[in-house]
């Protein structure tokens, strides 16, 4: 059996709120789960699942691993993040191949919105 990537686990104090944010942003419904946790997706999905794990302490400092989310319109993507309870950090990078902006979910986990030209 070959190794394969099956998911990303995000530690969060408010599992339901954080999972609801990502579920709406990525249009991925919750799948099978265990008490206190939320899984977006199923084990046999073509995309890795997002797993929201309860923790008692809030995030401190910048995350060392983050997700990149491709969007068709960078301004509309920022507006959606804000409407869902996240925030735009103000950090934007314009490259020849596209635009990258740094945003954060309701628990301040940073992630990038990416628009490729």
Secondary structure, DSSP 8 states (H G I E B T S, - for coil): ------EEEEEESSHHHHHHHHHHHHT--B-S--TT-EEES-TTSSS-EEEEEE-SS---S--SS--EEE-S-HHHHHHHHHHTT-EEEEEEEEETTEEEEEEE-TT--EEEEEEE-
